[in-house]
Amino acid sequence: MLRTRLFFGFAALILLFGVLSGWFGIDVIKDRIVQDAQNRVRLDLSSARSVYAARLHEMETVVAMTAAKRLVVDTCEAENWTSAETRARLHVIRRQFGLDFLTLVSPEGEVVIRAAPPYATGDLRPHDPLVARALGGENCSGTSLMTPNELETEALGLADRAFLALEDTPRAAPTTKKTEERGMVMLAAAPVKRGPKVLGMLYGGTLLNRNFDFIDHLRDAIYASDDVNATPGGSATIFLRDTRITTTVPKANGNRAIGTRASQEVSETVLDNGQHWIGPAYVVKAWYLTAYEPLRDLDDRIIGMLYVGIEEAPFDELRRTIILRYVYLTGGVVVLSLVVAFFLAGKLSRPIHRLVLALSLIH
């Protein structure tokens, strides 16, 4: 029957274009949602880097302004290393600006005044790159690793804060190491000068291990608006090598995942090869869209990583919802097109049928 043949012809074309448009649309939706989210995380890493650099710059400014104070300059010029007034003033500044330690060093590189208990002095640091640069007349700041002994010499309790028991973490590189005792410290230093003459130097630092105030500030600076809008929020972490020393990533029990470790593929890319990792990664207990970059010390050695990321599951759910709606819409259009094709086939077949019938009567 002509009407049936026309309808099946139309139906074949409709189904073909429906399947092709559905396949193409689903493929675009699937890639676009994750790609847009991943691009956003890449930009978030730039923001995190800026927040980290801003804190270092703030510390450098505080230390430089303190080093320029008349009391500090006079103390260094007179070599009055037992000045209780100077130590008390440095102690107030240290607490006011959230520094864990603030230390005055002589031109020979000997620590002469510490502003935090146990107020130890006498250790020599002439070869420390931070000390050397400041004694050379340069303001500087950066990140460094300190041993437990160094931490405890700077301030009581820092070694205990730095100590972390390592936890078994899925997809992390195998290791026999059970603890991390080193501390990662943000440092800033400035020379103490009278005119062009360097009379000593001052340095201050903040321990990053368990520094939840700073990592929460960093995270909120990037993702706070997401929480307000009830969209998927993000997380931030600072690693000492591959170990999380401060983080907003939760474990299954809801506690912060300090002591857990990065996945092996991330560690090899960032720590071993010095490259950025931009892409999905397994983070503690779930897949995240992530961005990692190396953290380097003053000698340009890679000592850790800076991370930001967004959990992937909400975007998978969003992708499934949009794809399902697109399938329903495409299916509805196909069904409607088939109905129209059915009536159109009937309308076209009638005059053709009459013409065929007339020709058959003529012959």
BALOBA-1460 file (C-alpha; in Angstrom, 3 decimals):
// residues 363
<rec num="1" residu="m" x="0.000" y="0.000" z="0.000"/>
<rec num="2" residu="l" x="1.395" y="3.395" z="-1.043"/>
<rec num="3" residu="r" x="0.488" y="5.107" z="2.262"/>
<rec num="4" residu="t" x="2.326" y="2.456" z="4.241"/>
<rec num="5" residu="r" x="5.419" y="2.648" z="2.039"/>
<rec num="6" residu="l" x="5.511" y="6.451" z="2.352"/>
<rec num="7" residu="f" x="5.064" y="6.273" z="6.106"/>
<rec num="8" residu="f" x="7.870" y="3.739" z="6.542"/>
<rec num="9" residu="g" x="10.131" y="5.881" z="4.381"/>
<rec num="10" residu="f" x="9.430" y="8.944" z="6.497"/>
<rec num="11" residu="a" x="9.763" y="6.887" z="9.678"/>
<rec num="12" residu="a" x="13.178" y="5.562" z="8.637"/>
<rec num="13" residu="l" x="14.463" y="9.097" z="8.047"/>
<rec num="14" residu="i" x="12.959" y="10.370" z="11.313"/>
<rec num="15" residu="l" x="14.433" y="7.514" z="13.339"/>
<rec num="16" residu="l" x="17.828" y="7.904" z="11.669"/>
<rec num="17" residu="f" x="18.036" y="11.620" z="12.392"/>
<rec num="18" residu="g" x="16.602" y="11.047" z="15.883"/>
<rec num="19" residu="v" x="19.255" y="8.479" z="16.743"/>
<rec num="20" residu="l" x="22.070" y="10.599" z="15.290"/>
<rec num="21" residu="s" x="20.952" y="13.798" z="17.032"/>
<rec num="22" residu="g" x="20.418" y="11.889" z="20.299"/>
<rec num="23" residu="w" x="23.852" y="10.309" z="20.157"/>
<rec num="24" residu="f" x="25.543" y="13.596" z="19.263"/>
<rec num="25" residu="g" x="23.613" y="15.554" z="21.897"/>
<rec num="26" residu="i" x="24.337" y="13.068" z="24.683"/>
<rec num="27" residu="d" x="28.013" y="12.999" z="23.762"/>
<rec num="28" residu="v" x="28.218" y="16.809" z="23.844"/>
<rec num="29" residu="i" x="26.344" y="17.040" z="27.172"/>
<rec num="30" residu="k" x="28.466" y="14.326" z="28.763"/>
<rec num="31" residu="d" x="31.774" y="15.938" z="27.810"/>
<rec num="32" residu="r" x="30.754" y="19.558" z="28.257"/>
<rec num="33" residu="i" x="29.548" y="19.337" z="31.858"/>
<rec num="34" residu="v" x="32.696" y="17.624" z="33.132"/>
<rec num="35" residu="q" x="34.953" y="19.744" z="30.925"/>
<rec num="36" residu="d" x="33.444" y="23.009" z="32.170"/>
<rec num="37" residu="a" x="33.727" y="21.858" z="35.797"/>
<rec num="38" residu="q" x="37.345" y="20.764" z="35.284"/>
<rec num="39" residu="n" x="38.230" y="24.095" z="33.657"/>
<rec num="40" residu="r" x="36.756" y="25.831" z="36.651"/>
<rec num="41" residu="v" x="38.930" y="23.771" z="39.014"/>
<rec num="42" residu="r" x="41.994" y="24.695" z="36.973"/>
<rec num="43" residu="l" x="41.145" y="28.373" z="37.506"/>
<rec num="44" residu="d" x="40.491" y="27.658" z="41.194"/>
<rec num="45" residu="l" x="44.093" y="26.474" z="41.523"/>
<rec num="46" residu="s" x="45.273" y="29.874" z="40.281"/>
<rec num="47" residu="s" x="43.098" y="31.504" z="42.947"/>
<rec num="48" residu="a" x="44.516" y="29.193" z="45.634"/>
<rec num="49" residu="r" x="48.035" y="30.063" z="44.534"/>
<rec num="50" residu="s" x="47.181" y="33.759" z="44.834"/>
<rec num="51" residu="v" x="45.804" y="33.314" z="48.365"/>
<rec num="52" residu="y" x="48.943" y="31.381" z="49.362"/>
<rec num="53" residu="a" x="51.209" y="34.037" z="47.836"/>
<rec num="54" residu="a" x="49.204" y="36.816" z="49.513"/>
<rec num="55" residu="r" x="49.789" y="35.263" z="52.931"/>
<rec num="56" residu="l" x="53.529" y="35.045" z="52.257"/>
<rec num="57" residu="h" x="53.550" y="38.661" z="51.109"/>
<rec num="58" residu="e" x="51.643" y="39.713" z="54.229"/>
<rec num="59" residu="m" x="54.176" y="37.926" z="56.430"/>
<rec num="60" residu="e" x="57.054" y="39.510" z="54.527"/>
<rec num="61" residu="t" x="55.533" y="42.968" z="55.008"/>
<rec num="62" residu="v" x="55.036" y="42.408" z="58.754"/>
<rec num="63" residu="v" x="58.600" y="41.157" z="59.224"/>
<rec num="64" residu="a" x="60.075" y="43.988" z="57.127"/>
<rec num="65" residu="m" x="58.134" y="46.642" z="59.059"/>
<rec num="66" residu="t" x="59.194" y="45.071" z="62.357"/>
<rec num="67" residu="a" x="62.830" y="44.945" z="61.257"/>
<rec num="68" residu="a" x="62.645" y="48.665" z="60.490"/>
<rec num="69" residu="k" x="61.374" y="49.624" z="63.967"/>
<rec num="70" residu="r" x="63.721" y="51.886" z="65.896"/>
<rec num="71" residu="l" x="63.788" y="49.555" z="68.904"/>
<rec num="72" residu="v" x="64.954" y="46.618" z="66.751"/>
<rec num="73" residu="v" x="67.502" y="48.703" z="64.837"/>
<rec num="74" residu="d" x="68.920" y="50.195" z="68.044"/>
<rec num="75" residu="t" x="69.121" y="46.745" z="69.622"/>
<rec num="76" residu="c" x="71.111" y="45.379" z="66.704"/>
<rec num="77" residu="e" x="73.364" y="48.412" z="66.439"/>
<rec num="78" residu="a" x="74.210" y="48.203" z="70.156"/>
<rec num="79" residu="e" x="74.341" y="44.405" z="70.021"/>
<rec num="80" residu="n" x="72.087" y="44.430" z="73.071"/>
<rec num="81" residu="w" x="71.064" y="40.818" z="72.646"/>
<rec num="82" residu="t" x="69.714" y="40.502" z="76.184"/>
<rec num="83" residu="s" x="67.128" y="43.275" z="75.750"/>
<rec num="84" residu="a" x="63.956" y="42.153" z="77.508"/>
<rec num="85" residu="e" x="62.088" y="45.102" z="75.977"/>
<rec num="86" residu="t" x="62.946" y="44.000" z="72.439"/>
<rec num="87" residu="r" x="61.971" y="40.405" z="73.105"/>
<rec num="88" residu="a" x="58.666" y="41.494" z="74.679"/>
<rec num="89" residu="r" x="57.875" y="43.742" z="71.717"/>
<rec num="90" residu="l" x="58.648" y="40.982" z="69.226"/>
<rec num="91" residu="h" x="56.446" y="38.629" z="71.257"/>
<rec num="92" residu="v" x="53.487" y="41.040" z="70.973"/>
<rec num="93" residu="i" x="53.982" y="41.446" z="67.207"/>
<rec num="94" residu="r" x="54.286" y="37.685" z="66.747"/>
<rec num="95" residu="r" x="50.968" y="37.038" z="68.466"/>
<rec num="96" residu="q" x="49.229" y="40.001" z="66.853"/>
<rec num="97" residu="f" x="49.972" y="38.802" z="63.327"/>
<rec num="98" residu="g" x="49.545" y="35.065" z="63.890"/>
<rec num="99" residu="l" x="53.185" y="34.019" z="63.601"/>
<rec num="100" residu="d" x="54.339" y="30.889" z="65.400"/>
<rec num="101" residu="f" x="57.833" y="32.317" z="65.835"/>
<rec num="102" residu="l" x="59.759" y="35.539" z="65.295"/>
<rec num="103" residu="t" x="63.548" y="35.414" z="65.566"/>
<rec num="104" residu="l" x="66.351" y="37.967" z="65.493"/>
<rec num="105" residu="v" x="69.734" y="36.968" z="64.050"/>
<rec num="106" residu="s" x="73.109" y="38.719" z="64.342"/>
<rec num="107" residu="p" x="75.210" y="39.684" z="61.284"/>
<rec num="108" residu="e" x="77.255" y="36.519" z="61.889"/>
<rec num="109" residu="g" x="74.163" y="34.330" z="61.535"/>
<rec num="110" residu="e" x="73.741" y="33.575" z="65.237"/>
<rec num="111" residu="v" x="70.244" y="33.551" z="66.734"/>
<rec num="112" residu="v" x="70.250" y="36.198" z="69.458"/>
<rec num="113" residu="i" x="66.586" y="36.762" z="70.387"/>
<rec num="114" residu="r" x="63.565" y="34.512" z="69.999"/>
<rec num="115" residu="a" x="60.066" y="35.829" z="70.705"/>
<rec num="116" residu="a" x="58.478" y="32.475" z="71.592"/>
<rec num="117" residu="p" x="59.169" y="30.030" z="74.434"/>
<rec num="118" residu="p" x="61.629" y="28.445" z="75.146"/>
<rec num="119" residu="y" x="63.424" y="31.629" z="73.942"/>
<rec num="120" residu="a" x="66.445" y="29.563" z="72.904"/>
<rec num="121" residu="t" x="69.464" y="31.415" z="71.481"/>
<rec num="122" residu="g" x="72.985" y="30.707" z="70.330"/>
<rec num="123" residu="d" x="72.343" y="28.415" z="67.373"/>
<rec num="124" residu="l" x="74.076" y="29.367" z="64.138"/>
<rec num="125" residu="r" x="72.149" y="29.656" z="60.839"/>
<rec num="126" residu="p" x="74.530" y="31.392" z="58.396"/>
<rec num="127" residu="h" x="73.974" y="28.823" z="55.653"/>
<rec num="128" residu="d" x="70.177" y="28.842" z="55.861"/>
<rec num="129" residu="p" x="69.105" y="30.294" z="52.460"/>
<rec num="130" residu="l" x="66.510" y="32.563" z="54.095"/>
<rec num="131" residu="v" x="69.048" y="33.913" z="56.606"/>
<rec num="132" residu="a" x="71.752" y="34.318" z="53.959"/>
<rec num="133" residu="r" x="69.481" y="36.291" z="51.633"/>
<rec num="134" residu="a" x="68.272" y="38.610" z="54.406"/>
<rec num="135" residu="l" x="71.806" y="39.202" z="55.690"/>
<rec num="136" residu="g" x="72.635" y="40.065" z="52.094"/>
<rec num="137" residu="g" x="70.125" y="42.912" z="52.319"/>
<rec num="138" residu="e" x="67.115" y="41.273" z="50.670"/>
<rec num="139" residu="n" x="63.539" y="40.866" z="51.863"/>
<rec num="140" residu="c" x="62.339" y="37.361" z="51.055"/>
<rec num="141" residu="s" x="59.659" y="34.791" z="51.780"/>
<rec num="142" residu="g" x="58.920" y="31.207" z="50.896"/>
<rec num="143" residu="t" x="58.144" y="27.716" z="52.113"/>
<rec num="144" residu="s" x="60.536" y="25.380" z="53.885"/>
<rec num="145" residu="l" x="60.729" y="22.081" z="55.748"/>
<rec num="146" residu="m" x="61.967" y="21.970" z="59.342"/>
<rec num="147" residu="t" x="63.034" y="19.009" z="61.467"/>
<rec num="148" residu="p" x="61.385" y="18.298" z="64.833"/>
<rec num="149" residu="n" x="64.442" y="19.694" z="66.644"/>
<rec num="150" residu="e" x="64.346" y="22.908" z="64.610"/>
<rec num="151" residu="l" x="60.629" y="23.314" z="65.259"/>
<rec num="152" residu="e" x="60.954" y="22.783" z="68.994"/>
<rec num="153" residu="t" x="63.874" y="25.214" z="69.149"/>
<rec num="154" residu="e" x="61.752" y="27.909" z="67.491"/>
<rec num="155" residu="a" x="58.703" y="27.418" z="69.730"/>
<rec num="156" residu="l" x="57.426" y="24.916" z="72.264"/>
<rec num="157" residu="g" x="54.763" y="22.582" z="70.930"/>
<rec num="158" residu="l" x="55.513" y="23.033" z="67.223"/>
<rec num="159" residu="a" x="57.056" y="19.567" z="66.902"/>
<rec num="160" residu="d" x="53.947" y="17.998" z="68.444"/>
<rec num="161" residu="r" x="51.694" y="19.948" z="66.063"/>
<rec num="162" residu="a" x="53.762" y="18.831" z="63.102"/>
<rec num="163" residu="f" x="53.700" y="15.114" z="63.987"/>
<rec num="164" residu="l" x="51.294" y="13.028" z="61.892"/>
<rec num="165" residu="a" x="50.590" y="9.304" z="61.867"/>
<rec num="166" residu="l" x="50.253" y="8.184" z="58.252"/>
<rec num="167" residu="e" x="47.068" y="6.350" z="57.289"/>
<rec num="168" residu="d" x="46.635" y="3.693" z="54.633"/>
<rec num="169" residu="t" x="45.058" y="5.435" z="51.648"/>
<rec num="170" residu="p" x="43.529" y="3.788" z="48.546"/>
<rec num="171" residu="r" x="45.600" y="4.242" z="45.364"/>
<rec num="172" residu="a" x="48.563" y="5.815" z="47.232"/>
<rec num="173" residu="a" x="52.090" y="4.600" z="46.473"/>
<rec num="174" residu="p" x="53.312" y="1.751" z="48.702"/>
<rec num="175" residu="t" x="55.415" y="2.912" z="51.657"/>
<rec num="176" residu="t" x="56.892" y="1.557" z="54.867"/>
<rec num="177" residu="k" x="56.857" y="4.998" z="56.467"/>
<rec num="178" residu="k" x="54.429" y="5.226" z="59.387"/>
<rec num="179" residu="t" x="54.810" y="8.841" z="60.534"/>
<rec num="180" residu="e" x="55.661" y="12.322" z="59.267"/>
<rec num="181" residu="e" x="57.616" y="14.365" z="61.802"/>
<rec num="182" residu="r" x="58.798" y="17.259" z="59.656"/>
<rec num="183" residu="g" x="56.980" y="20.559" z="59.549"/>
<rec num="184" residu="m" x="56.186" y="22.631" z="56.476"/>
<rec num="185" residu="v" x="56.590" y="26.295" z="57.347"/>
<rec num="186" residu="m" x="55.750" y="29.560" z="55.601"/>
<rec num="187" residu="l" x="58.709" y="31.873" z="56.251"/>
<rec num="188" residu="a" x="59.502" y="35.540" z="55.733"/>
<rec num="189" residu="a" x="62.703" y="37.462" z="56.443"/>
<rec num="190" residu="a" x="64.087" y="40.986" z="56.239"/>
<rec num="191" residu="p" x="67.415" y="42.665" z="57.022"/>
<rec num="192" residu="v" x="67.789" y="45.033" z="59.953"/>
<rec num="193" residu="k" x="69.597" y="48.065" z="58.532"/>
<rec num="194" residu="r" x="70.905" y="51.467" z="59.510"/>
<rec num="195" residu="g" x="71.312" y="53.186" z="56.178"/>
<rec num="196" residu="p" x="73.083" y="50.741" z="53.853"/>
<rec num="197" residu="k" x="74.686" y="48.792" z="56.706"/>
<rec num="198" residu="v" x="73.113" y="45.417" z="57.595"/>
<rec num="199" residu="l" x="73.051" y="45.057" z="61.393"/>
<rec num="200" residu="g" x="71.289" y="41.697" z="61.491"/>
<rec num="201" residu="m" x="68.119" y="40.086" z="60.200"/>
<rec num="202" residu="l" x="64.663" y="39.101" z="61.397"/>
<rec num="203" residu="y" x="62.618" y="36.112" z="60.296"/>
<rec num="204" residu="g" x="59.189" y="34.806" z="61.204"/>
<rec num="205" residu="g" x="57.225" y="31.716" z="60.370"/>
<rec num="206" residu="t" x="53.911" y="29.891" z="60.535"/>
<rec num="207" residu="l" x="53.610" y="26.111" z="60.700"/>
<rec num="208" residu="l" x="51.238" y="24.660" z="58.096"/>
<rec num="209" residu="n" x="50.816" y="21.216" z="59.682"/>
<rec num="210" residu="r" x="47.307" y="21.144" z="61.225"/>
<rec num="211" residu="n" x="46.885" y="24.811" z="60.342"/>
<rec num="212" residu="f" x="43.134" y="24.541" z="59.786"/>
<rec num="213" residu="d" x="42.503" y="28.294" z="60.047"/>
<rec num="214" residu="f" x="44.658" y="28.959" z="57.010"/>
<rec num="215" residu="i" x="43.341" y="26.108" z="54.849"/>
<rec num="216" residu="d" x="39.752" y="27.025" z="55.714"/>
<rec num="217" residu="h" x="40.505" y="30.634" z="54.749"/>
<rec num="218" residu="l" x="42.024" y="29.478" z="51.473"/>
<rec num="219" residu="r" x="39.078" y="27.191" z="50.737"/>
<rec num="220" residu="d" x="36.473" y="29.824" z="51.648"/>
<rec num="221" residu="a" x="38.180" y="32.450" z="49.500"/>
<rec num="222" residu="i" x="37.563" y="30.214" z="46.482"/>
<rec num="223" residu="y" x="34.394" y="28.277" z="47.228"/>
<rec num="224" residu="a" x="32.362" y="30.191" z="49.829"/>
<rec num="225" residu="s" x="29.905" y="31.480" z="47.206"/>
<rec num="226" residu="d" x="29.135" y="27.892" z="46.166"/>
<rec num="227" residu="d" x="27.850" y="27.057" z="49.640"/>
<rec num="228" residu="v" x="25.545" y="30.073" z="49.558"/>
<rec num="229" residu="n" x="24.087" y="28.990" z="46.241"/>
<rec num="230" residu="a" x="23.864" y="25.356" z="47.362"/>
<rec num="231" residu="t" x="25.961" y="24.170" z="44.426"/>
<rec num="232" residu="p" x="28.708" y="21.547" z="44.822"/>
<rec num="233" residu="g" x="31.409" y="22.985" z="47.102"/>
<rec num="234" residu="g" x="35.125" y="22.460" z="46.801"/>
<rec num="235" residu="s" x="38.056" y="21.438" z="48.949"/>
<rec num="236" residu="a" x="41.665" y="22.483" z="49.446"/>
<rec num="237" residu="t" x="44.774" y="20.752" z="50.769"/>
<rec num="238" residu="i" x="48.440" y="21.413" z="51.429"/>
<rec num="239" residu="f" x="50.709" y="18.377" z="51.153"/>
<rec num="240" residu="l" x="54.144" y="17.757" z="52.621"/>
<rec num="241" residu="r" x="55.427" y="15.550" z="49.830"/>
<rec num="242" residu="d" x="52.405" y="13.250" z="49.294"/>
<rec num="243" residu="t" x="50.961" y="13.549" z="52.841"/>
<rec num="244" residu="r" x="48.020" y="15.794" z="53.685"/>
<rec num="245" residu="i" x="49.192" y="18.043" z="56.524"/>
<rec num="246" residu="t" x="46.193" y="20.387" z="56.459"/>
<rec num="247" residu="t" x="43.030" y="19.892" z="54.457"/>
<rec num="248" residu="t" x="39.294" y="20.436" z="54.165"/>
<rec num="249" residu="v" x="38.803" y="16.983" z="52.594"/>
<rec num="250" residu="p" x="36.849" y="14.749" z="55.002"/>
<rec num="251" residu="k" x="37.369" y="11.089" z="55.780"/>
<rec num="252" residu="a" x="34.437" y="8.662" z="55.917"/>
<rec num="253" residu="n" x="33.919" y="9.514" z="59.609"/>
<rec num="254" residu="g" x="33.771" y="13.234" z="58.850"/>
<rec num="255" residu="n" x="37.155" y="14.123" z="60.365"/>
<rec num="256" residu="r" x="39.731" y="15.972" z="58.325"/>
<rec num="257" residu="a" x="41.856" y="13.599" z="56.266"/>
<rec num="258" residu="i" x="45.257" y="14.694" z="57.632"/>
<rec num="259" residu="g" x="47.824" y="11.916" z="57.478"/>
<rec num="260" residu="t" x="46.262" y="10.415" z="54.351"/>
<rec num="261" residu="r" x="48.239" y="10.437" z="51.106"/>
<rec num="262" residu="a" x="47.794" y="11.430" z="47.486"/>
<rec num="263" residu="s" x="47.208" y="8.836" z="44.792"/>
<rec num="264" residu="q" x="50.328" y="7.388" z="43.192"/>
<rec num="265" residu="e" x="49.660" y="8.780" z="39.701"/>
<rec num="266" residu="v" x="49.321" y="12.299" z="41.099"/>
<rec num="267" residu="s" x="52.471" y="11.987" z="43.216"/>
<rec num="268" residu="e" x="54.540" y="10.769" z="40.296"/>
<rec num="269" residu="t" x="53.334" y="13.573" z="38.023"/>
<rec num="270" residu="v" x="53.663" y="16.443" z="40.486"/>
<rec num="271" residu="l" x="56.414" y="15.428" z="42.931"/>
<rec num="272" residu="d" x="58.649" y="13.342" z="40.677"/>
<rec num="273" residu="n" x="58.201" y="15.207" z="37.382"/>
<rec num="274" residu="g" x="57.376" y="18.723" z="38.611"/>
<rec num="275" residu="q" x="54.253" y="18.999" z="36.467"/>
<rec num="276" residu="h" x="50.710" y="20.113" z="37.220"/>
<rec num="277" residu="w" x="47.961" y="17.510" z="37.521"/>
<rec num="278" residu="i" x="44.681" y="18.755" z="36.027"/>
<rec num="279" residu="g" x="41.979" y="16.084" z="35.871"/>
<rec num="280" residu="p" x="40.005" y="13.488" z="37.794"/>
<rec num="281" residu="a" x="41.813" y="11.866" z="40.729"/>
<rec num="282" residu="y" x="40.857" y="9.583" z="43.584"/>
<rec num="283" residu="v" x="40.900" y="11.642" z="46.801"/>
<rec num="284" residu="v" x="40.740" y="9.651" z="50.079"/>
<rec num="285" residu="k" x="37.360" y="8.005" z="49.468"/>
<rec num="286" residu="a" x="35.853" y="9.389" z="46.252"/>
<rec num="287" residu="w" x="36.621" y="10.682" z="42.769"/>
<rec num="288" residu="y" x="37.186" y="14.432" z="42.464"/>
<rec num="289" residu="l" x="37.808" y="16.852" z="39.620"/>
<rec num="290" residu="t" x="41.185" y="18.136" z="40.771"/>
<rec num="291" residu="a" x="44.131" y="20.433" z="40.198"/>
<rec num="292" residu="y" x="47.534" y="20.009" z="41.874"/>
<rec num="293" residu="e" x="50.780" y="21.954" z="41.562"/>
<rec num="294" residu="p" x="54.222" y="21.585" z="43.174"/>
<rec num="295" residu="l" x="55.253" y="23.581" z="46.233"/>
<rec num="296" residu="r" x="58.962" y="24.452" z="46.193"/>
<rec num="297" residu="d" x="61.356" y="25.622" z="48.896"/>
<rec num="298" residu="l" x="63.812" y="28.513" z="48.687"/>
<rec num="299" residu="d" x="66.322" y="26.267" z="46.894"/>
<rec num="300" residu="d" x="63.640" y="25.406" z="44.280"/>
<rec num="301" residu="r" x="63.294" y="21.807" z="45.493"/>
<rec num="302" residu="i" x="59.818" y="20.272" z="45.375"/>
<rec num="303" residu="i" x="58.698" y="19.690" z="48.962"/>
<rec num="304" residu="g" x="54.938" y="19.297" z="48.616"/>
<rec num="305" residu="m" x="51.778" y="20.116" z="46.698"/>
<rec num="306" residu="l" x="48.914" y="22.595" z="46.661"/>
<rec num="307" residu="y" x="45.525" y="21.089" z="45.747"/>
<rec num="308" residu="v" x="41.973" y="22.199" z="45.039"/>
<rec num="309" residu="g" x="39.109" y="20.020" z="43.854"/>
<rec num="310" residu="i" x="35.390" y="19.403" z="43.580"/>
<rec num="311" residu="e" x="33.756" y="16.043" z="44.209"/>
<rec num="312" residu="e" x="32.764" y="14.468" z="40.893"/>
<rec num="313" residu="a" x="29.575" y="12.701" z="42.032"/>
<rec num="314" residu="p" x="27.272" y="15.773" z="41.970"/>
<rec num="315" residu="f" x="28.341" y="16.513" z="38.407"/>
<rec num="316" residu="d" x="27.732" y="12.889" z="37.401"/>
<rec num="317" residu="e" x="24.232" y="13.185" z="38.840"/>
<rec num="318" residu="l" x="23.688" y="16.489" z="37.023"/>
<rec num="319" residu="r" x="24.923" y="14.905" z="33.807"/>
<rec num="320" residu="r" x="22.557" y="11.954" z="34.186"/>
<rec num="321" residu="t" x="19.613" y="14.285" z="34.861"/>
<rec num="322" residu="i" x="20.303" y="16.463" z="31.816"/>
<rec num="323" residu="i" x="20.878" y="13.434" z="29.566"/>
<rec num="324" residu="l" x="17.622" y="11.856" z="30.758"/>
<rec num="325" residu="r" x="15.715" y="15.042" z="30.026"/>
<rec num="326" residu="y" x="17.352" y="15.289" z="26.614"/>
<rec num="327" residu="v" x="16.395" y="11.678" z="25.844"/>
<rec num="328" residu="y" x="12.782" y="12.363" z="26.868"/>
<rec num="329" residu="l" x="12.712" y="15.495" z="24.723"/>
<rec num="330" residu="t" x="14.273" y="13.766" z="21.718"/>
<rec num="331" residu="g" x="11.934" y="10.794" z="22.107"/>
<rec num="332" residu="g" x="8.929" y="13.111" z="22.304"/>
<rec num="333" residu="v" x="10.001" y="14.916" z="19.143"/>
<rec num="334" residu="v" x="10.497" y="11.587" z="17.342"/>
<rec num="335" residu="v" x="7.047" y="10.322" z="18.369"/>
<rec num="336" residu="l" x="5.417" y="13.602" z="17.329"/>
<rec num="337" residu="s" x="7.291" y="13.485" z="14.016"/>
<rec num="338" residu="l" x="6.070" y="9.925" z="13.411"/>
<rec num="339" residu="v" x="2.467" y="11.000" z="14.009"/>
<rec num="340" residu="v" x="2.864" y="13.905" z="11.590"/>
<rec num="341" residu="a" x="4.548" y="11.580" z="9.085"/>
<rec num="342" residu="f" x="1.624" y="9.154" z="9.338"/>
<rec num="343" residu="f" x="-0.932" y="11.823" z="8.471"/>
<rec num="344" residu="l" x="1.363" y="13.373" z="5.850"/>
<rec num="345" residu="a" x="1.830" y="9.990" z="4.189"/>
<rec num="346" residu="g" x="-1.952" y="9.623" z="4.006"/>
<rec num="347" residu="k" x="-2.404" y="13.102" z="2.593"/>
<rec num="348" residu="l" x="0.280" y="12.572" z="-0.067"/>
<rec num="349" residu="s" x="-0.838" y="9.070" z="-0.971"/>
<rec num="350" residu="r" x="-4.461" y="9.988" z="-1.823"/>
<rec num="351" residu="p" x="-3.801" y="12.182" z="-4.915"/>
<rec num="352" residu="i" x="-1.108" y="9.790" z="-6.076"/>
<rec num="353" residu="h" x="-3.525" y="6.876" z="-5.662"/>
<rec num="354" residu="r" x="-6.218" y="8.756" z="-7.655"/>
<rec num="355" residu="l" x="-3.704" y="9.545" z="-10.405"/>
<rec num="356" residu="v" x="-2.623" y="5.916" z="-10.642"/>
<rec num="357" residu="l" x="-6.246" y="4.803" z="-10.715"/>
<rec num="358" residu="a" x="-7.079" y="7.295" z="-13.504"/>
<rec num="359" residu="l" x="-4.153" y="6.129" z="-15.594"/>
<rec num="360" residu="s" x="-5.236" y="2.528" z="-15.189"/>
<rec num="361" residu="l" x="-8.753" y="3.390" z="-16.422"/>
<rec num="362" residu="i" x="-7.376" y="5.158" z="-19.493"/>
<rec num="363" residu="h" x="-5.420" y="2.101" z="-20.479"/>
